[in-house]
Every structure is written in structure tokens, then in C-alpha cells.
Amino acid sequence: MRTLIRDVRVFDGERTVPRADVLIDGALIAEPDGRPVDVEIDGSGRTVLPGLIDAHTHVFDGDLAQALTFGVTTELDMFCLPRNLARQRRIAAERDDVADLRSAGVLATAPGGHPSQLMAAEGMAALGDAVGPFETVADAGQARAFVAARLAEGADYLKIAIDGGTVSGTPLPVLGPDVVAALVEAAHDAGLQAIAHAVTTKDALVALDAGVDGLAHVCFDADPLDSAADDLAARIAAQGVFVVSTLSYFEAITGSPGGAELMRDERIRSRLPEHARTAGDRDTDALPVYSEGVAGALHAARALHRAGAPLLAGTDATPFAPLHGAGMHREMVLLTEAGLTPEEALAAATAVPARWFGLTDRGRIAPGLRADLVLVEGDPTGDITATRAVADVWRRGVRQSR
């Protein structure tokens, strides 16, 4: 199948071309060659983007299909139990109507550490084999065996939880710096990137001392009245560590009213299944968090952007909130509130995560790359909310039914 999108604005992952033709030839993007095509689409007044990449999710049944509906063609999962992971991988490999998947598999945490406290939360039992007991790490001597087990289950990178729960008022067992360092070393020796869950400055410093490659969140305890966020951002940039934003996650768990804007937008609401339209109404008491978390997270993101640290768009999507697919469109708005231009926010959701996660076949629009594409009405390089007006989505060159 050859599909030509004619006279369309192109954001190729890095820059914008005001008017061009984009050819989809089978599963790949190709150079327009003048030969006959099977389908021709008028792109005037529209923008074609690389498929969006959500750099922090948690995948359960149905989530990959919902993500693709909103133009998220790849999800980077940050914690998935083995039976669920095997099922989601099979779905992503066999079907073209769902997003692609990469995963950390089981994350590394202390016995009883984060996110053990969430597994018993109300509503989690309904997720079946996607929740339950999981392997933990008690000391540095267990690090290599833990990483070997992740390799055996097909993990694409290692996730390490460093979270004592102190800011949220729920103290938890936490990995010591020596254990974190041993896990990072074992991951690197196995050819895996090490990515740390750390939501406070103190925990982020432990991760940086250990030599992690990325942080799965911005820190939400940043105080706009002192220089700690700038100092941390400068060190992150100097070490070449990437940071996944997850601003919509902090918005969701604090019950911040800003997130309601997304659910009022009919471009989003009309594409959601009925059960997901009330997902943002859940009780957040099970996830107590610093009350100024959204402001702190935005301040941290601004500092990172000023310092030149790589910011990757990610939502920490779950079946509850933020919502798979839909949440990315709020995340990009929040990134612009943190100082990124619309083009920079789009790059944070396409080419930047592809680069840092080694996804060399996607994230940009160029001949020879995967035809993972999103066509939207309007110009998101001027108005970032235009990404919500999804006209068409392709995954591996397969056009999705509307």
C-alpha cells in the first residue's frame, strides 16, 4: 500500500517544513517518487508528526489500543510483571491497532519499598495478574542476579526505585546508595540503561551518584525561592542524564484542577471509552503527595530546560490517571508552561525519547524510518493543543480506523 499525504505541514521531529509531500510505502516512510499511489490524502491546513512516544507508562490490558487512538505509537513501560508483560508484548507484536511497547519489566526496589504500597490500593485487584507480589532487592549482593532475571524476561532497560516516601508522609523502605550503585553497575555490564524513579532532590542525588542514565520523573519538591533546582539541573546536564517529565502525573496525584481542562476538551473526550471519562475523579488519598507538587515539578522542569538537560515527554500513565494516550496531550501543554516552545515540546514527545532510548527506526519523519505517523488538524507548532485534533494515525504504515 502506497499512501501520499500531499501539501502538508511537516514537523519531522526536529524542525518544521511549511509544505511538503509525505509518502508511506508499506511499513516505511519513502521519498516521493512520482509513481502511482493507492491513497492520496489532502494535507492542506494539517500537520503530520512522527508518532508520539510516551517515555513513562504502566501498561495493562487495553492500554496500548487506547494510546494509539490518540497518536501515541510507542509506549515505554516502567514496571510490568512477567505474565502481563509477555501478554502485552505479544499483543504489540501481532497487532497493528495498538501502540508498540518497550519495558523495564519488574523494577528494582527494597522489600516493601515503592510501589509495594500501591499494589494493595483500592481497585488494583481488578487488574488481575498485572498486580501482585514481585521480586525485590535486599542488598547489593543480589544486584547481579536481579538484573540477570530482568534480562531473562526480556527487559529493555532497568528501572530502579529510590523513594523513601518522606515527602508524601508515608515512610517506606528504600534502597541504600550502595545497592543502587551495584544495580547500575550490573545493568551497564549487561548492556542495559539504568533509569531511576526519584521524585525528590535527595533521592535524585543518590541516583546521580550511582551513575544512572536517566531519571523517570522531575523532582517535585523544588522550591522556586532557592537555587537547589538550578544546582540539580546543572549537575544533571553536566552528567548527560535525561529526565522524563511526568508533569501530568504530579497533576493527577495531587488532584490539581488543571488536569480537568483535558477532560473538558471534546477532541479528547470524544475518543475516550465511557469508563475512562471519569478516571480523573478517583480519590487520590491513597497517593498522598506534597501539596505544592505541581508547582515544584514545573519549577524543576524550567530549571532543567534552562540548563540544557534532555527533557523527554512522559506521563506515568495507568488505567486510572493520567490516561494512556490522552495524557500525552496534556503533558505537552505542561511542557510549554515550563518554558519549552511548542516545537520543543513536540520534539520531547518524538525525536528526543527515540534518541535517548536507542529507537533509531522512529521518532522522526525521514525516508527509511517506520511509518509511525499522526496527522492533525491545524498547526501544533503554533498552538500545542492542535495535537488533540487527530485526523489520522498510522502504525507501521497501517492506517487506523477512525
LOFI-893728 format. One record per residue (C-alpha): x, y, z; residue in one letter. Coordinates in pm, 1 decimal. Layout:
% LOFI-893728
ATOM        u        v        w residu
ATOM        X        Y        Z      A
...
% end
This chain:
% LOFI-893728
ATOM        u        v        w residu
ATOM      0.0      0.0      0.0      M
ATOM    133.1    340.4   -102.2      R
ATOM    -23.5    647.7     60.2      T
ATOM     67.5   1005.5    -26.5      L
ATOM    -11.9   1292.1    212.2      I
ATOM      1.9   1594.3    -15.2      R
ATOM     70.4   1960.9     66.0      D
ATOM    101.3   1908.1    440.3      V
ATOM    294.7   2094.2    708.4      R
ATOM    562.2   1855.4    840.9      V
ATOM    715.9   1855.7   1186.9      F
ATOM    983.5   1594.0   1130.1      D
ATOM   1081.1   1552.0   1496.4      G
ATOM   1334.4   1831.7   1491.5      E
ATOM   1217.3   2110.2   1259.3      R
ATOM    910.2   2225.4   1067.5      T
ATOM    869.0   2227.1    690.2      V
ATOM    575.1   2453.6    598.6      P
ATOM    465.0   2246.9    298.4      R
ATOM    572.0   1907.4    166.2      A
ATOM    450.6   1567.5     48.7      D
ATOM    496.7   1259.0    268.7      V
ATOM    488.2    911.9    114.3      L
ATOM    406.3    597.9    311.0      I
ATOM    524.6    289.1    121.6      D
ATOM    428.6    -26.5    306.9      G
ATOM    559.1     -3.6    662.9      A
ATOM    811.0    272.2    589.4      L
ATOM    835.3    639.0    500.7      I
ATOM    970.3    685.8    149.2      A
ATOM   1088.4    968.0    -74.2      E
ATOM    801.0   1082.6   -300.1      P
ATOM    890.2    947.9   -645.4      D
ATOM    601.3   1045.7   -872.7      G
ATOM    486.3    685.8   -918.4      R
ATOM    116.4    597.3   -872.3      P
ATOM    -19.6    569.0   -518.4      V
ATOM   -312.9    375.9   -376.5      D
ATOM   -441.8    650.6   -147.6      V
ATOM   -393.8   1026.1   -165.7      E
ATOM   -477.2   1249.3    133.3      I
ATOM   -514.0   1625.3    120.2      D
ATOM   -287.2   1765.5    390.3      G
ATOM   -364.5   2133.6    343.8      S
ATOM   -436.3   2303.0    675.6      G
ATOM   -298.4   2000.0    857.5      R
ATOM     29.3   1890.2   1016.7      T
ATOM    191.8   1548.2   1007.4      V
ATOM    402.8   1446.6   1308.7      L
ATOM    610.1   1142.2   1398.4      P
ATOM    409.8    902.5   1614.6      G
ATOM    422.9   1020.4   1974.5      L
ATOM    642.5    830.5   2222.7      I
ATOM    528.3    828.1   2586.0      D
ATOM    850.1    781.7   2781.5      A
ATOM    685.5    666.8   3108.1      H
ATOM    380.5    440.9   3126.1      T
ATOM    245.3    133.3   3303.6      H
ATOM     67.7    -98.9   3062.3      V
ATOM   -238.9   -309.1   3135.5      F
ATOM   -494.8   -475.8   2908.4      D
ATOM   -645.1   -231.2   2660.3      G
ATOM   -397.3     49.0   2724.3      D
ATOM   -190.7      6.7   2407.5      L
ATOM   -504.0     30.6   2192.7      A
ATOM   -620.5    343.8   2374.1      Q
ATOM   -275.7    501.3   2337.9      A
ATOM   -276.1    455.5   1959.7      L
ATOM   -616.9    622.1   1932.1      T
ATOM   -450.7    944.0   2048.9      F
ATOM   -143.7    915.6   1826.6      G
ATOM     91.3    753.3   2079.5      V
ATOM    256.4    487.2   1865.9      T
ATOM    518.6    373.0   2121.5      T
ATOM    495.3    336.2   2499.3      E
ATOM    798.5    296.5   2724.8      L
ATOM    669.5     96.7   3020.9      D
ATOM    847.7    141.9   3353.1      M
ATOM    712.5   -150.4   3561.2      F
ATOM    530.9   -459.4   3437.8      C
ATOM    500.5   -803.5   3598.3      L
ATOM    618.1  -1100.2   3388.0      P
ATOM    287.5  -1260.4   3283.2      R
ATOM    134.2   -926.4   3193.7      N
ATOM    448.5   -817.3   3010.0      L
ATOM    455.4  -1134.6   2799.7      A
ATOM     91.8  -1077.8   2703.4      R
ATOM    138.3   -708.9   2617.9      Q
ATOM    449.4   -784.4   2410.5      R
ATOM    259.4  -1048.5   2214.5      R
ATOM    -27.3   -806.6   2150.0      I
ATOM    211.1   -531.8   2034.1      A
ATOM    398.5   -770.4   1804.0      A
ATOM     92.6   -931.5   1644.3      E
ATOM   -142.8   -635.5   1603.3      R
ATOM   -116.1   -305.6   1420.6      D
ATOM   -409.7   -143.5   1603.8      D
ATOM   -211.3    -95.6   1926.5      V
ATOM     96.9    104.6   2024.9      A
ATOM    440.7    -57.1   2021.0      D
ATOM    599.9   -140.8   2357.3      L
ATOM    933.9   -135.2   2536.9      R
ATOM    955.3   -221.3   2906.9      S
ATOM   1170.9   -240.3   3217.1      A
ATOM    979.7   -545.9   3336.1      G
ATOM    999.4   -571.4   3714.6      V
ATOM   1161.9   -266.1   3870.3      L
ATOM   1424.9   -287.6   4143.2      A
ATOM   1311.1   -179.8   4487.9      T
ATOM   1369.2   -267.7   4853.1      A
ATOM   1146.3   -531.0   5016.2      P
ATOM    827.2   -342.7   5099.9      G
ATOM    951.2    -38.8   4906.1      G
ATOM    775.2    171.0   4643.5      H
ATOM    548.0     70.4   4467.3      P
ATOM    457.6   -217.3   4700.9      S
ATOM    217.1     11.0   4887.9      Q
ATOM     19.8     73.2   4568.4      L
ATOM    -38.1   -294.3   4488.9      M
ATOM   -295.3   -321.3   4767.0      A
ATOM   -472.7      3.7   4677.3      A
ATOM   -844.2      0.8   4611.2      E
ATOM   -929.4   -105.9   4257.9      G
ATOM   -594.4   -269.7   4181.4      M
ATOM   -723.9   -626.9   4228.6      A
ATOM   -940.0   -581.6   3920.1      A
ATOM   -620.9   -573.3   3711.2      L
ATOM   -564.0   -946.7   3770.5      G
ATOM   -216.5  -1087.0   3705.7      D
ATOM    -87.1   -738.4   3629.6      A
ATOM    -54.3   -677.4   4005.2      V
ATOM     71.1   -889.1   4292.6      G
ATOM    393.4   -990.3   4467.3      P
ATOM    717.3   -927.3   4281.7      F
ATOM   1090.6   -981.3   4326.1      E
ATOM   1279.8   -721.0   4529.7      T
ATOM   1643.3   -645.1   4616.8      V
ATOM   1752.7   -669.6   4980.4      A
ATOM   2124.4   -592.9   4943.2      D
ATOM   2399.6   -516.6   4693.7      A
ATOM   2491.1   -883.3   4665.8      G
ATOM   2158.4   -954.7   4494.7      Q
ATOM   2201.4   -690.3   4223.9      A
ATOM   2354.3   -906.4   3950.7      R
ATOM   2104.2  -1189.3   3994.8      A
ATOM   1819.5   -937.8   3982.3      F
ATOM   1947.1   -785.0   3657.9      V
ATOM   2000.5  -1131.8   3506.8      A
ATOM   1637.3  -1215.0   3584.4      A
ATOM   1524.4   -897.7   3408.0      R
ATOM   1727.2   -989.7   3101.6      L
ATOM   1565.6  -1334.4   3102.8      A
ATOM   1218.6  -1178.1   3095.5      E
ATOM   1318.4   -952.2   2806.3      G
ATOM   1362.2   -615.7   2978.5      A
ATOM   1480.9   -334.4   2753.0      D
ATOM   1627.7   -124.9   3039.0      Y
ATOM   1645.5   -136.5   3418.8      L
ATOM   1419.7     74.3   3642.1      K
ATOM   1537.1    143.5   3999.3      I
ATOM   1300.3    288.4   4262.2      A
ATOM   1465.6    530.0   4507.8      I
ATOM   1177.7    661.1   4715.5      D
ATOM   1169.3    679.5   5093.9      G
ATOM    818.0    825.7   5089.2      G
ATOM    911.4   1101.0   5333.5      T
ATOM    768.3   1395.6   5141.8      V
ATOM    433.3   1221.5   5096.2      S
ATOM    420.1   1136.6   5466.0      G
ATOM    428.8    759.7   5409.7      T
ATOM    780.2    639.5   5505.1      P
ATOM    886.1    331.7   5307.6      L
ATOM   1188.0    101.2   5299.6      P
ATOM   1430.5    232.9   5039.8      V
ATOM   1736.6    101.9   4857.1      L
ATOM   2063.9    223.4   5006.5      G
ATOM   2317.8    408.8   4789.7      P
ATOM   2541.8    100.5   4777.9      D
ATOM   2256.8   -112.7   4642.0      V
ATOM   2165.0    148.7   4382.5      V
ATOM   2527.7    169.0   4268.9      A
ATOM   2550.6   -210.7   4243.5      A
ATOM   2231.7   -223.8   4035.3      L
ATOM   2355.2     47.2   3798.5      V
ATOM   2688.0   -130.8   3754.2      E
ATOM   2515.5   -463.9   3687.9      A
ATOM   2279.4   -304.4   3439.0      A
ATOM   2561.0   -138.2   3248.2      H
ATOM   2762.4   -460.9   3242.2      D
ATOM   2454.4   -631.0   3093.6      A
ATOM   2415.8   -361.8   2827.4      G
ATOM   2108.4   -202.5   2984.6      L
ATOM   2041.0    160.7   3065.1      Q
ATOM   1959.0    232.4   3430.2      A
ATOM   1665.9    465.9   3493.1      I
ATOM   1577.3    582.1   3842.9      A
ATOM   1241.6    661.6   3996.5      H
ATOM   1334.6    954.3   4221.8      A
ATOM   1086.1   1232.4   4293.5      V
ATOM   1284.3   1435.2   4548.8      T
ATOM   1614.2   1615.9   4522.7      T
ATOM   1768.7   1394.0   4790.9      K
ATOM   1677.1   1073.9   4607.6      D
ATOM   1783.1   1216.2   4271.5      A
ATOM   2129.2   1286.6   4411.4      L
ATOM   2160.1    921.5   4516.8      V
ATOM   2073.3    821.6   4159.9      A
ATOM   2322.8   1064.5   4009.8      L
ATOM   2598.9    949.3   4244.6      D
ATOM   2532.3    592.9   4128.0      A
ATOM   2572.0    688.9   3761.3      G
ATOM   2218.9    638.2   3627.2      V
ATOM   2143.8    716.8   3264.5      D
ATOM   1803.6    873.5   3323.2      G
ATOM   1554.3    992.2   3580.2      L
ATOM   1194.4    878.2   3538.7      A
ATOM   1047.3   1197.9   3690.1      H
ATOM   1134.4   1558.8   3751.6      V
ATOM   1169.8   1634.0   4122.5      C
ATOM    851.0   1777.3   4268.3      F
ATOM    996.6   1916.4   4592.0      D
ATOM   1178.5   2200.2   4412.8      A
ATOM   1134.7   2534.4   4589.2      D
ATOM   1111.8   2830.5   4349.1      P
ATOM   1261.3   3051.4   4622.9      L
ATOM   1600.8   2880.7   4639.0      D
ATOM   1866.4   2767.7   4391.7      S
ATOM   1856.4   2392.7   4465.7      A
ATOM   1663.2   2311.5   4147.4      A
ATOM   1912.3   2506.3   3935.3      D
ATOM   2207.4   2334.4   4102.4      D
ATOM   2050.0   1991.7   4048.4      L
ATOM   1964.1   2072.9   3687.5      A
ATOM   2320.3   2185.9   3618.0      A
ATOM   2457.1   1859.5   3753.0      R
ATOM   2205.2   1652.4   3554.2      I
ATOM   2302.9   1835.7   3235.6      A
ATOM   2675.6   1800.1   3311.3      A
ATOM   2640.5   1423.2   3362.4      Q
ATOM   2441.6   1381.1   3040.1      G
ATOM   2141.8   1233.6   3220.5      V
ATOM   1797.0   1255.3   3063.2      F
ATOM   1480.6   1329.3   3262.4      V
ATOM   1125.3   1216.3   3185.9      V
ATOM    887.8   1498.3   3270.3      S
ATOM    569.2   1329.9   3410.3      T
ATOM    417.9   1668.5   3494.2      L
ATOM     69.4   1531.0   3428.1      S
ATOM    138.1   1258.2   3684.5      Y
ATOM    200.0   1512.2   3959.1      F
ATOM   -110.3   1697.4   3844.8      E
ATOM   -316.0   1377.9   3868.5      A
ATOM   -199.1   1254.3   4207.6      I
ATOM   -240.7   1593.0   4372.0      T
ATOM   -590.3   1633.7   4231.7      G
ATOM   -481.1   1960.2   4071.4      S
ATOM   -770.9   2127.5   3887.8      P
ATOM   -553.8   2192.7   3583.8      G
ATOM   -595.7   1837.0   3463.5      G
ATOM   -971.1   1882.7   3425.4      A
ATOM   -902.5   2102.4   3122.1      E
ATOM   -808.5   1794.6   2921.0      L
ATOM  -1130.9   1612.0   3002.3      M
ATOM  -1340.9   1912.0   2901.3      R
ATOM  -1183.5   1919.2   2555.1      D
ATOM  -1424.2   1738.8   2322.1      E
ATOM  -1133.9   1646.9   2091.0      R
ATOM  -1009.7   1426.2   2375.4      I
ATOM  -1333.3   1330.1   2545.9      R
ATOM  -1499.9   1205.6   2228.0      S
ATOM  -1223.1    947.9   2174.1      R
ATOM  -1227.6    806.1   2526.4      L
ATOM  -1421.4    494.3   2622.5      P
ATOM  -1701.9    569.6   2865.5      E
ATOM  -1526.0    419.6   3169.4      H
ATOM  -1220.2    641.3   3113.7      A
ATOM  -1415.5    967.6   3116.0      R
ATOM  -1441.5    961.4   3495.2      T
ATOM  -1089.1    831.1   3559.0      A
ATOM   -973.1   1169.7   3683.1      G
ATOM  -1240.0   1168.8   3953.5      D
ATOM  -1076.4    894.9   4160.4      R
ATOM   -981.1    950.8   4524.1      D
ATOM   -612.3   1041.4   4543.9      T
ATOM   -580.7    980.1   4919.9      D
ATOM   -400.1    650.8   4854.6      A
ATOM   -121.9    855.6   4692.0      L
ATOM    -52.0   1136.6   4937.7      P
ATOM    194.3   1384.0   4796.5      V
ATOM    345.8   1723.2   4872.0      Y
ATOM     63.9   1973.7   4822.1      S
ATOM    277.3   2208.1   4611.0      E
ATOM    396.7   1922.5   4392.1      G
ATOM    274.4   2060.7   4059.4      V
ATOM    437.9   2399.8   4114.9      A
ATOM    757.8   2230.2   4228.9      G
ATOM    761.3   1994.9   3930.2      A
ATOM    707.9   2281.5   3685.5      L
ATOM    988.6   2476.8   3854.5      H
ATOM   1219.6   2175.4   3824.9      A
ATOM   1130.4   2131.4   3456.7      A
ATOM   1204.2   2500.3   3389.4      R
ATOM   1542.1   2466.6   3557.2      A
ATOM   1625.7   2155.5   3355.4      L
ATOM   1526.4   2326.6   3031.2      H
ATOM   1739.0   2632.8   3111.9      R
ATOM   2034.2   2408.0   3194.0      A
ATOM   2003.7   2222.4   2864.4      G
ATOM   1925.0   1883.5   3021.1      A
ATOM   1733.7   1647.0   2790.8      P
ATOM   1360.3   1650.8   2877.3      L
ATOM   1151.5   1360.2   2748.8      L
ATOM    771.5   1377.6   2749.0      A
ATOM    619.5   1105.1   2965.4      G
ATOM    300.3   1077.2   3165.4      T
ATOM    328.6    782.3   3408.4      D
ATOM      0.6    669.8   3252.3      A
ATOM   -208.1    399.5   3420.8      T
ATOM   -565.5    275.3   3365.6      P
ATOM   -670.0    542.1   3618.8      F
ATOM   -484.8    870.7   3559.1      A
ATOM   -303.1   1005.3   3370.8      P
ATOM   -481.3    829.7   3086.3      L
ATOM   -292.5    637.5   2820.0      H
ATOM   -268.0    837.4   2500.1      G
ATOM   -483.0   1127.2   2613.7      A
ATOM   -239.2   1223.9   2890.2      G
ATOM     37.2   1299.7   2640.0      M
ATOM   -164.3   1588.9   2502.2      H
ATOM   -181.1   1742.2   2849.9      R
ATOM    187.7   1667.5   2910.2      E
ATOM    289.5   1871.4   2607.1      M
ATOM     82.4   2167.3   2728.2      V
ATOM    254.0   2148.4   3067.4      L
ATOM    595.0   2137.1   2899.8      L
ATOM    516.8   2465.2   2726.0      T
ATOM    414.9   2607.0   3066.0      E
ATOM    762.5   2502.3   3183.4      A
ATOM    921.5   2715.6   2912.9      G
ATOM    953.4   2487.5   2610.1      L
ATOM    834.0   2616.9   2275.8      T
ATOM    563.7   2410.0   2103.7      P
ATOM    829.1   2269.4   1866.7      E
ATOM   1048.5   2174.1   2163.6      E
ATOM    752.4   2005.5   2333.5      A
ATOM    678.7   1810.2   2015.2      L
ATOM   1043.6   1705.7   1993.4      A
ATOM   1027.1   1592.4   2358.3      A
ATOM    744.2   1360.2   2254.1      A
ATOM    908.1   1225.6   1936.5      T
ATOM   1273.6   1252.3   1836.1      A
ATOM   1418.4   1312.6   2183.2      V
ATOM   1288.9    992.5   2352.1      P
ATOM   1369.8    794.3   2037.5      A
ATOM   1729.0    917.4   2055.6      R
ATOM   1781.4    852.8   2427.7      W
ATOM   1618.7    509.0   2422.6      F
ATOM   1800.9    396.9   2109.7      G
ATOM   1486.3    370.7   1894.2      L
ATOM   1669.2    451.3   1573.7      T
ATOM   1383.1    347.3   1344.3      D
ATOM   1124.5    601.6   1468.3      R
ATOM   1067.2    942.0   1625.5      G
ATOM   1137.3   1136.3   1304.5      R
ATOM    989.4   1169.5    957.6      I
ATOM   1257.2   1063.9    710.5      A
ATOM   1283.8    809.2    428.8      P
ATOM   1356.8    458.8    554.3      G
ATOM   1210.5    507.7    901.8      L
ATOM    895.8    338.7   1030.9      R
ATOM    572.4    492.1    912.3      A
ATOM    451.5    569.9   1264.3      D
ATOM    271.1    896.0   1195.6      L
ATOM     -0.4   1127.1   1326.1      V
ATOM   -193.9   1369.6   1107.7      L
ATOM   -364.3   1652.8   1297.2      V
ATOM   -583.7   1944.4   1201.1      E
ATOM   -418.1   2284.6   1239.2      G
ATOM    -66.7   2380.0   1345.3      D
ATOM     64.1   2243.3   1678.7      P
ATOM    395.2   2424.9   1623.9      T
ATOM    199.3   2741.2   1699.9      G
ATOM    -79.1   2602.6   1922.8      D
ATOM     30.3   2286.4   2102.6      I
ATOM   -330.3   2185.7   2173.4      T
ATOM   -378.9   2124.9   1799.9      A
ATOM   -225.7   1778.5   1859.0      T
ATOM   -563.1   1685.9   2008.1      R
ATOM   -738.9   1722.0   1672.5      A
ATOM   -621.9   1383.6   1544.5      V
ATOM   -730.0   1320.1   1186.7      A
ATOM   -533.9   1000.9   1111.9      D
ATOM   -283.5    766.5   1275.5      V
ATOM    -51.8    513.6   1112.0      W
ATOM    144.7    244.2   1289.7      R
ATOM    395.0     51.1   1077.1      R
ATOM    222.9    205.2    777.2      G
ATOM   -121.3     73.4    871.1      V
ATOM   -385.1    344.3    875.7      R
ATOM   -608.4    320.2   1181.5      Q
ATOM   -985.8    319.2   1154.7      S
ATOM  -1133.2    638.3   1297.9      R
% end
